[in-house]
Amino acid sequence: MKTDKDLLVKGLKYIAYTIALMFSAPVVIYQAFKNEEHAWYWPVLIVGLILGVSAIAMGFYGIKVILDSLFGKKEKSSNR
């Protein structure tokens, strides 16, 4: 079994985006909590939370893509 290098590079790109989101989401959330009296508090907080959730989701997806490149995709068997 060989490693699919194109899929591995794609997975590493997703992990790079995840790392960027992992740093930007807490900064945005911190800025929202620092300015609670400001009119833009809720929109900034919502954007920060969306960035945080997307960092988690993209991290899982990036790991899945990397594992698929290393071990191959699982074939669904139909035993019916």
Distance bins in CASP14 RR format, pairs under 12 A and 6 or more apart:
PFRMAT RR
TARGET T0000
AUTHOR 0000-0000-0000
RMODE 2
METHOD distances of the structure
MODEL  1
1 68 0 0 0 0 0 1 0 0 0 0 0
1 69 0 0 0 0 0 1 0 0 0 0 0
1 70 0 0 0 0 1 0 0 0 0 0 0
1 71 1 0 0 1 0 0 0 0 0 0 0
1 72 1 0 0 1 0 0 0 0 0 0 0
1 73 0 0 0 0 0 1 0 0 0 0 0
2 8 0 0 0 0 0 1 0 0 0 0 0
2 69 0 0 0 0 1 0 0 0 0 0 0
2 70 0 0 0 0 1 0 0 0 0 0 0
2 71 0 0 0 0 0 1 0 0 0 0 0
2 72 0 0 0 0 1 0 0 0 0 0 0
3 9 0 0 0 0 0 1 0 0 0 0 0
3 11 0 0 0 0 0 1 0 0 0 0 0
3 66 0 0 0 0 1 0 0 0 0 0 0
3 67 0 0 0 0 0 1 0 0 0 0 0
3 68 0 0 0 0 0 1 0 0 0 0 0
3 69 1 0 1 0 0 0 0 0 0 0 0
3 70 1 0 1 0 0 0 0 0 0 0 0
3 71 0 0 0 0 1 0 0 0 0 0 0
3 72 0 0 0 0 1 0 0 0 0 0 0
4 10 0 0 0 0 1 0 0 0 0 0 0
4 11 0 0 0 0 0 1 0 0 0 0 0
4 65 0 0 0 0 1 0 0 0 0 0 0
4 66 0 0 0 0 0 1 0 0 0 0 0
4 67 0 0 0 0 0 1 0 0 0 0 0
4 68 1 0 0 1 0 0 0 0 0 0 0
4 69 1 0 1 0 0 0 0 0 0 0 0
4 70 0 0 0 0 1 0 0 0 0 0 0
4 71 0 0 0 0 1 0 0 0 0 0 0
4 72 1 0 0 1 0 0 0 0 0 0 0
4 73 0 0 0 0 1 0 0 0 0 0 0
5 11 0 0 0 0 0 1 0 0 0 0 0
5 12 0 0 0 0 0 1 0 0 0 0 0
5 66 0 0 0 0 0 1 0 0 0 0 0
5 69 1 0 0 1 0 0 0 0 0 0 0
5 70 0 0 0 0 0 1 0 0 0 0 0
6 12 0 0 0 0 0 1 0 0 0 0 0
6 13 0 0 0 0 0 1 0 0 0 0 0
6 65 0 0 0 0 0 1 0 0 0 0 0
6 68 0 0 0 0 0 1 0 0 0 0 0
6 69 1 0 0 1 0 0 0 0 0 0 0
7 13 0 0 0 0 0 1 0 0 0 0 0
7 14 0 0 0 0 0 1 0 0 0 0 0
7 62 0 0 0 0 0 1 0 0 0 0 0
7 64 0 0 0 0 0 1 0 0 0 0 0
7 65 1 0 0 1 0 0 0 0 0 0 0
7 66 0 0 0 0 1 0 0 0 0 0 0
7 67 0 0 0 0 1 0 0 0 0 0 0
7 68 1 0 0 1 0 0 0 0 0 0 0
7 69 1 1 0 0 0 0 0 0 0 0 0
7 70 0 0 0 0 1 0 0 0 0 0 0
7 71 0 0 0 0 0 1 0 0 0 0 0
7 72 0 0 0 0 1 0 0 0 0 0 0
7 73 0 0 0 0 1 0 0 0 0 0 0
8 14 0 0 0 0 0 1 0 0 0 0 0
8 15 0 0 0 0 0 1 0 0 0 0 0
8 62 0 0 0 0 0 1 0 0 0 0 0
8 63 0 0 0 0 0 1 0 0 0 0 0
8 65 0 0 0 0 1 0 0 0 0 0 0
8 66 1 0 0 1 0 0 0 0 0 0 0
8 67 0 0 0 0 0 1 0 0 0 0 0
8 68 0 0 0 0 1 0 0 0 0 0 0
8 69 1 0 1 0 0 0 0 0 0 0 0
8 70 1 0 0 1 0 0 0 0 0 0 0
8 71 0 0 0 0 0 1 0 0 0 0 0
8 72 0 0 0 0 0 1 0 0 0 0 0
9 15 0 0 0 0 0 1 0 0 0 0 0
9 16 0 0 0 0 0 1 0 0 0 0 0
9 62 0 0 0 0 0 1 0 0 0 0 0
9 65 0 0 0 0 1 0 0 0 0 0 0
9 66 0 0 0 0 1 0 0 0 0 0 0
9 69 0 0 0 0 1 0 0 0 0 0 0
10 16 0 0 0 0 0 1 0 0 0 0 0
10 17 0 0 0 0 0 1 0 0 0 0 0
10 61 0 0 0 0 0 1 0 0 0 0 0
10 62 0 0 0 0 1 0 0 0 0 0 0
10 64 0 0 0 0 0 1 0 0 0 0 0
10 65 1 0 1 0 0 0 0 0 0 0 0
10 66 0 0 0 0 1 0 0 0 0 0 0
10 68 0 0 0 0 1 0 0 0 0 0 0
10 69 1 0 0 1 0 0 0 0 0 0 0
11 17 0 0 0 0 1 0 0 0 0 0 0
11 18 0 0 0 0 1 0 0 0 0 0 0
11 58 0 0 0 0 1 0 0 0 0 0 0
11 59 0 0 0 0 1 0 0 0 0 0 0
11 60 0 0 0 0 0 1 0 0 0 0 0
11 61 0 0 0 0 1 0 0 0 0 0 0
11 62 1 0 1 0 0 0 0 0 0 0 0
11 63 0 0 0 0 1 0 0 0 0 0 0
11 64 0 0 0 0 1 0 0 0 0 0 0
11 65 1 0 1 0 0 0 0 0 0 0 0
11 66 1 0 1 0 0 0 0 0 0 0 0
11 67 0 0 0 0 1 0 0 0 0 0 0
11 68 0 0 0 0 1 0 0 0 0 0 0
11 69 1 0 0 1 0 0 0 0 0 0 0
11 70 0 0 0 0 0 1 0 0 0 0 0
12 18 0 0 0 0 0 1 0 0 0 0 0
12 19 0 0 0 0 0 1 0 0 0 0 0
12 59 0 0 0 0 0 1 0 0 0 0 0
12 62 0 0 0 0 1 0 0 0 0 0 0
12 63 0 0 0 0 0 1 0 0 0 0 0
12 65 0 0 0 0 1 0 0 0 0 0 0
12 66 1 0 0 1 0 0 0 0 0 0 0
12 69 0 0 0 0 1 0 0 0 0 0 0
12 70 0 0 0 0 0 1 0 0 0 0 0
13 19 0 0 0 0 0 1 0 0 0 0 0
13 20 0 0 0 0 0 1 0 0 0 0 0
13 58 0 0 0 0 0 1 0 0 0 0 0
13 59 0 0 0 0 0 1 0 0 0 0 0
13 61 0 0 0 0 0 1 0 0 0 0 0
13 62 0 0 0 0 1 0 0 0 0 0 0
13 65 0 0 0 0 1 0 0 0 0 0 0
13 66 0 0 0 0 0 1 0 0 0 0 0
13 69 0 0 0 0 0 1 0 0 0 0 0
14 20 0 0 0 0 0 1 0 0 0 0 0
14 21 0 0 0 0 0 1 0 0 0 0 0
14 54 0 0 0 0 0 1 0 0 0 0 0
14 55 0 0 0 0 0 1 0 0 0 0 0
14 57 0 0 0 0 0 1 0 0 0 0 0
14 58 1 0 1 0 0 0 0 0 0 0 0
14 59 1 0 0 1 0 0 0 0 0 0 0
14 60 0 0 0 0 1 0 0 0 0 0 0
14 61 1 0 1 0 0 0 0 0 0 0 0
14 62 1 1 0 0 0 0 0 0 0 0 0
14 63 0 0 0 0 1 0 0 0 0 0 0
14 64 0 0 0 0 1 0 0 0 0 0 0
14 65 1 0 0 1 0 0 0 0 0 0 0
14 66 0 0 0 0 1 0 0 0 0 0 0
14 67 0 0 0 0 0 1 0 0 0 0 0
14 68 0 0 0 0 0 1 0 0 0 0 0
14 69 0 0 0 0 0 1 0 0 0 0 0
15 21 0 0 0 0 0 1 0 0 0 0 0
15 22 0 0 0 0 0 1 0 0 0 0 0
15 55 0 0 0 0 0 1 0 0 0 0 0
15 58 0 0 0 0 1 0 0 0 0 0 0
15 59 1 0 0 1 0 0 0 0 0 0 0
15 60 0 0 0 0 0 1 0 0 0 0 0
15 61 0 0 0 0 1 0 0 0 0 0 0
15 62 1 0 1 0 0 0 0 0 0 0 0
15 63 1 0 0 1 0 0 0 0 0 0 0
15 64 0 0 0 0 0 1 0 0 0 0 0
15 65 0 0 0 0 1 0 0 0 0 0 0
15 66 1 0 0 1 0 0 0 0 0 0 0
15 67 0 0 0 0 0 1 0 0 0 0 0
15 69 0 0 0 0 0 1 0 0 0 0 0
16 22 0 0 0 0 0 1 0 0 0 0 0
16 23 0 0 0 0 0 1 0 0 0 0 0
16 55 0 0 0 0 0 1 0 0 0 0 0
16 58 0 0 0 0 1 0 0 0 0 0 0
16 59 0 0 0 0 0 1 0 0 0 0 0
16 62 0 0 0 0 1 0 0 0 0 0 0
16 66 0 0 0 0 0 1 0 0 0 0 0
17 23 0 0 0 0 0 1 0 0 0 0 0
17 24 0 0 0 0 0 1 0 0 0 0 0
17 25 0 0 0 0 0 1 0 0 0 0 0
17 51 0 0 0 0 0 1 0 0 0 0 0
17 54 0 0 0 0 1 0 0 0 0 0 0
17 55 0 0 0 0 1 0 0 0 0 0 0
17 57 0 0 0 0 0 1 0 0 0 0 0
17 58 1 0 1 0 0 0 0 0 0 0 0
17 59 0 0 0 0 1 0 0 0 0 0 0
17 61 0 0 0 0 1 0 0 0 0 0 0
17 62 0 0 0 0 1 0 0 0 0 0 0
17 65 0 0 0 0 0 1 0 0 0 0 0
18 24 0 0 0 0 0 1 0 0 0 0 0
18 25 0 0 0 0 0 1 0 0 0 0 0
18 51 0 0 0 0 0 1 0 0 0 0 0
18 52 0 0 0 0 0 1 0 0 0 0 0
18 53 0 0 0 0 0 1 0 0 0 0 0
18 54 0 0 0 0 1 0 0 0 0 0 0
18 55 1 0 1 0 0 0 0 0 0 0 0
18 56 0 0 0 0 1 0 0 0 0 0 0
18 57 0 0 0 0 1 0 0 0 0 0 0
18 58 1 0 1 0 0 0 0 0 0 0 0
18 59 1 0 1 0 0 0 0 0 0 0 0
18 60 0 0 0 0 1 0 0 0 0 0 0
18 61 0 0 0 0 1 0 0 0 0 0 0
18 62 1 0 0 1 0 0 0 0 0 0 0
18 63 0 0 0 0 1 0 0 0 0 0 0
18 64 0 0 0 0 0 1 0 0 0 0 0
18 65 0 0 0 0 0 1 0 0 0 0 0
18 66 0 0 0 0 0 1 0 0 0 0 0
19 25 0 0 0 0 0 1 0 0 0 0 0
19 55 0 0 0 0 1 0 0 0 0 0 0
19 58 0 0 0 0 1 0 0 0 0 0 0
19 59 0 0 0 0 1 0 0 0 0 0 0
19 62 0 0 0 0 0 1 0 0 0 0 0
20 27 0 0 0 0 0 1 0 0 0 0 0
20 51 0 0 0 0 1 0 0 0 0 0 0
20 52 0 0 0 0 0 1 0 0 0 0 0
20 54 0 0 0 0 0 1 0 0 0 0 0
20 55 0 0 0 0 1 0 0 0 0 0 0
20 58 0 0 0 0 1 0 0 0 0 0 0
20 59 0 0 0 0 0 1 0 0 0 0 0
21 27 0 0 0 0 0 1 0 0 0 0 0
21 28 0 0 0 0 0 1 0 0 0 0 0
21 29 0 0 0 0 0 1 0 0 0 0 0
21 47 0 0 0 0 0 1 0 0 0 0 0
21 48 0 0 0 0 1 0 0 0 0 0 0
21 49 0 0 0 0 0 1 0 0 0 0 0
21 50 0 0 0 0 1 0 0 0 0 0 0
21 51 1 0 1 0 0 0 0 0 0 0 0
21 52 1 0 0 1 0 0 0 0 0 0 0
21 53 0 0 0 0 1 0 0 0 0 0 0
21 54 1 0 1 0 0 0 0 0 0 0 0
21 55 1 1 0 0 0 0 0 0 0 0 0
21 56 0 0 0 0 1 0 0 0 0 0 0
21 57 0 0 0 0 1 0 0 0 0 0 0
21 58 1 0 0 1 0 0 0 0 0 0 0
21 59 0 0 0 0 1 0 0 0 0 0 0
21 61 0 0 0 0 0 1 0 0 0 0 0
21 62 0 0 0 0 0 1 0 0 0 0 0
22 28 0 0 0 0 0 1 0 0 0 0 0
22 29 0 0 0 0 0 1 0 0 0 0 0
22 48 0 0 0 0 0 1 0 0 0 0 0
22 51 0 0 0 0 1 0 0 0 0 0 0
22 52 1 0 0 1 0 0 0 0 0 0 0
22 53 0 0 0 0 0 1 0 0 0 0 0
22 54 0 0 0 0 0 1 0 0 0 0 0
22 55 1 0 1 0 0 0 0 0 0 0 0
22 56 0 0 0 0 1 0 0 0 0 0 0
22 58 0 0 0 0 1 0 0 0 0 0 0
22 59 0 0 0 0 1 0 0 0 0 0 0
23 29 0 0 0 0 0 1 0 0 0 0 0
23 30 0 0 0 0 0 1 0 0 0 0 0
23 48 0 0 0 0 0 1 0 0 0 0 0
23 51 0 0 0 0 1 0 0 0 0 0 0
23 52 0 0 0 0 0 1 0 0 0 0 0
23 55 0 0 0 0 1 0 0 0 0 0 0
24 30 0 0 0 0 0 1 0 0 0 0 0
24 31 0 0 0 0 0 1 0 0 0 0 0
24 47 0 0 0 0 1 0 0 0 0 0 0
24 48 0 0 0 0 1 0 0 0 0 0 0
24 50 0 0 0 0 0 1 0 0 0 0 0
24 51 1 0 1 0 0 0 0 0 0 0 0
24 52 0 0 0 0 1 0 0 0 0 0 0
24 54 0 0 0 0 0 1 0 0 0 0 0
24 55 0 0 0 0 1 0 0 0 0 0 0
25 31 0 0 0 0 0 1 0 0 0 0 0
25 32 0 0 0 0 0 1 0 0 0 0 0
25 44 0 0 0 0 0 1 0 0 0 0 0
25 45 0 0 0 0 0 1 0 0 0 0 0
25 46 0 0 0 0 0 1 0 0 0 0 0
25 47 0 0 0 0 1 0 0 0 0 0 0
25 48 1 0 1 0 0 0 0 0 0 0 0
25 49 1 0 0 1 0 0 0 0 0 0 0
25 50 0 0 0 0 1 0 0 0 0 0 0
25 51 1 1 0 0 0 0 0 0 0 0 0
25 52 1 1 0 0 0 0 0 0 0 0 0
25 53 0 0 0 0 1 0 0 0 0 0 0
25 54 0 0 0 0 1 0 0 0 0 0 0
25 55 1 0 1 0 0 0 0 0 0 0 0
25 56 0 0 0 0 1 0 0 0 0 0 0
25 57 0 0 0 0 0 1 0 0 0 0 0
25 58 0 0 0 0 0 1 0 0 0 0 0
26 32 0 0 0 0 0 1 0 0 0 0 0
26 33 0 0 0 0 0 1 0 0 0 0 0
26 48 0 0 0 0 1 0 0 0 0 0 0
26 49 0 0 0 0 0 1 0 0 0 0 0
26 51 0 0 0 0 1 0 0 0 0 0 0
26 52 0 0 0 0 1 0 0 0 0 0 0
26 55 0 0 0 0 1 0 0 0 0 0 0
27 33 0 0 0 0 0 1 0 0 0 0 0
27 34 0 0 0 0 0 1 0 0 0 0 0
27 44 0 0 0 0 0 1 0 0 0 0 0
27 47 0 0 0 0 0 1 0 0 0 0 0
27 48 0 0 0 0 1 0 0 0 0 0 0
27 51 0 0 0 0 1 0 0 0 0 0 0
27 52 0 0 0 0 0 1 0 0 0 0 0
27 55 0 0 0 0 0 1 0 0 0 0 0
28 34 0 0 0 0 0 1 0 0 0 0 0
28 35 0 0 0 0 0 1 0 0 0 0 0
28 40 0 0 0 0 0 1 0 0 0 0 0
28 41 0 0 0 0 0 1 0 0 0 0 0
28 43 0 0 0 0 0 1 0 0 0 0 0
28 44 1 0 0 1 0 0 0 0 0 0 0
28 45 0 0 0 0 1 0 0 0 0 0 0
28 46 0 0 0 0 1 0 0 0 0 0 0
28 47 1 0 1 0 0 0 0 0 0 0 0
28 48 1 0 1 0 0 0 0 0 0 0 0
28 49 0 0 0 0 1 0 0 0 0 0 0
28 50 0 0 0 0 1 0 0 0 0 0 0
28 51 1 0 1 0 0 0 0 0 0 0 0
28 52 0 0 0 0 1 0 0 0 0 0 0
28 54 0 0 0 0 0 1 0 0 0 0 0
28 55 0 0 0 0 0 1 0 0 0 0 0
29 35 0 0 0 0 0 1 0 0 0 0 0
29 36 0 0 0 0 0 1 0 0 0 0 0
29 41 0 0 0 0 0 1 0 0 0 0 0
29 44 0 0 0 0 1 0 0 0 0 0 0
29 45 1 0 0 1 0 0 0 0 0 0 0
29 46 0 0 0 0 0 1 0 0 0 0 0
29 47 0 0 0 0 1 0 0 0 0 0 0
29 48 1 0 1 0 0 0 0 0 0 0 0
29 49 1 0 0 1 0 0 0 0 0 0 0
29 50 0 0 0 0 0 1 0 0 0 0 0
29 51 0 0 0 0 1 0 0 0 0 0 0
29 52 1 0 0 1 0 0 0 0 0 0 0
29 53 0 0 0 0 0 1 0 0 0 0 0
29 55 0 0 0 0 0 1 0 0 0 0 0
30 36 0 0 0 0 0 1 0 0 0 0 0
30 44 0 0 0 0 0 1 0 0 0 0 0
30 45 0 0 0 0 0 1 0 0 0 0 0
30 48 0 0 0 0 1 0 0 0 0 0 0
30 51 0 0 0 0 0 1 0 0 0 0 0
31 38 0 0 0 0 1 0 0 0 0 0 0
31 40 0 0 0 0 1 0 0 0 0 0 0
31 41 0 0 0 0 1 0 0 0 0 0 0
31 43 0 0 0 0 0 1 0 0 0 0 0
31 44 1 0 0 1 0 0 0 0 0 0 0
31 45 0 0 0 0 1 0 0 0 0 0 0
31 47 0 0 0 0 1 0 0 0 0 0 0
31 48 0 0 0 0 1 0 0 0 0 0 0
31 51 0 0 0 0 0 1 0 0 0 0 0
32 38 0 0 0 0 1 0 0 0 0 0 0
32 39 0 0 0 0 0 1 0 0 0 0 0
32 40 0 0 0 0 1 0 0 0 0 0 0
32 41 1 0 1 0 0 0 0 0 0 0 0
32 42 0 0 0 0 1 0 0 0 0 0 0
32 43 0 0 0 0 1 0 0 0 0 0 0
32 44 1 0 1 0 0 0 0 0 0 0 0
32 45 1 1 0 0 0 0 0 0 0 0 0
32 46 0 0 0 0 1 0 0 0 0 0 0
32 47 0 0 0 0 1 0 0 0 0 0 0
32 48 1 0 0 1 0 0 0 0 0 0 0
32 49 0 0 0 0 1 0 0 0 0 0 0
32 50 0 0 0 0 0 1 0 0 0 0 0
32 51 0 0 0 0 0 1 0 0 0 0 0
33 41 0 0 0 0 1 0 0 0 0 0 0
33 42 0 0 0 0 0 1 0 0 0 0 0
33 44 0 0 0 0 1 0 0 0 0 0 0
33 45 1 0 0 1 0 0 0 0 0 0 0
33 48 0 0 0 0 0 1 0 0 0 0 0
33 49 0 0 0 0 0 1 0 0 0 0 0
34 40 0 0 0 0 0 1 0 0 0 0 0
34 41 0 0 0 0 1 0 0 0 0 0 0
34 44 0 0 0 0 1 0 0 0 0 0 0
34 45 0 0 0 0 0 1 0 0 0 0 0
35 41 1 0 0 1 0 0 0 0 0 0 0
35 42 0 0 0 0 0 1 0 0 0 0 0
35 43 0 0 0 0 0 1 0 0 0 0 0
35 44 1 0 0 1 0 0 0 0 0 0 0
35 45 0 0 0 0 1 0 0 0 0 0 0
36 42 0 0 0 0 1 0 0 0 0 0 0
36 44 0 0 0 0 0 1 0 0 0 0 0
36 45 0 0 0 0 1 0 0 0 0 0 0
38 44 0 0 0 0 1 0 0 0 0 0 0
38 45 0 0 0 0 0 1 0 0 0 0 0
40 46 0 0 0 0 0 1 0 0 0 0 0
40 47 0 0 0 0 1 0 0 0 0 0 0
41 47 0 0 0 0 0 1 0 0 0 0 0
41 48 0 0 0 0 0 1 0 0 0 0 0
42 48 0 0 0 0 0 1 0 0 0 0 0
42 49 0 0 0 0 0 1 0 0 0 0 0
43 49 0 0 0 0 0 1 0 0 0 0 0
43 50 0 0 0 0 0 1 0 0 0 0 0
44 50 0 0 0 0 0 1 0 0 0 0 0
44 51 0 0 0 0 0 1 0 0 0 0 0
45 51 0 0 0 0 0 1 0 0 0 0 0
45 52 0 0 0 0 0 1 0 0 0 0 0
46 52 0 0 0 0 0 1 0 0 0 0 0
46 53 0 0 0 0 0 1 0 0 0 0 0
47 53 0 0 0 0 0 1 0 0 0 0 0
47 54 0 0 0 0 0 1 0 0 0 0 0
48 54 0 0 0 0 1 0 0 0 0 0 0
48 55 0 0 0 0 1 0 0 0 0 0 0
49 55 0 0 0 0 0 1 0 0 0 0 0
49 56 0 0 0 0 0 1 0 0 0 0 0
50 56 0 0 0 0 0 1 0 0 0 0 0
50 57 0 0 0 0 0 1 0 0 0 0 0
50 58 0 0 0 0 0 1 0 0 0 0 0
51 57 0 0 0 0 0 1 0 0 0 0 0
51 58 0 0 0 0 0 1 0 0 0 0 0
52 58 0 0 0 0 1 0 0 0 0 0 0
52 59 0 0 0 0 0 1 0 0 0 0 0
53 59 0 0 0 0 0 1 0 0 0 0 0
53 60 0 0 0 0 0 1 0 0 0 0 0
54 60 0 0 0 0 0 1 0 0 0 0 0
54 61 0 0 0 0 0 1 0 0 0 0 0
55 61 0 0 0 0 0 1 0 0 0 0 0
55 62 0 0 0 0 0 1 0 0 0 0 0
56 62 0 0 0 0 0 1 0 0 0 0 0
56 63 0 0 0 0 0 1 0 0 0 0 0
57 63 0 0 0 0 0 1 0 0 0 0 0
57 64 0 0 0 0 0 1 0 0 0 0 0
58 64 0 0 0 0 0 1 0 0 0 0 0
58 65 0 0 0 0 0 1 0 0 0 0 0
59 65 0 0 0 0 1 0 0 0 0 0 0
59 66 0 0 0 0 1 0 0 0 0 0 0
59 67 0 0 0 0 0 1 0 0 0 0 0
60 66 0 0 0 0 0 1 0 0 0 0 0
60 67 0 0 0 0 0 1 0 0 0 0 0
61 67 0 0 0 0 0 1 0 0 0 0 0
61 68 0 0 0 0 0 1 0 0 0 0 0
62 68 0 0 0 0 1 0 0 0 0 0 0
62 69 0 0 0 0 1 0 0 0 0 0 0
63 69 0 0 0 0 0 1 0 0 0 0 0
63 70 0 0 0 0 0 1 0 0 0 0 0
64 70 0 0 0 0 0 1 0 0 0 0 0
64 71 0 0 0 0 0 1 0 0 0 0 0
64 72 0 0 0 0 0 1 0 0 0 0 0
64 73 0 0 0 0 1 0 0 0 0 0 0
64 74 0 0 0 0 0 1 0 0 0 0 0
65 71 0 0 0 0 0 1 0 0 0 0 0
65 72 0 0 0 0 0 1 0 0 0 0 0
65 73 0 0 0 0 0 1 0 0 0 0 0
66 72 0 0 0 0 0 1 0 0 0 0 0
67 73 0 0 0 0 1 0 0 0 0 0 0
67 74 0 0 0 0 1 0 0 0 0 0 0
68 74 0 0 0 0 1 0 0 0 0 0 0
68 75 0 0 0 0 0 1 0 0 0 0 0
END
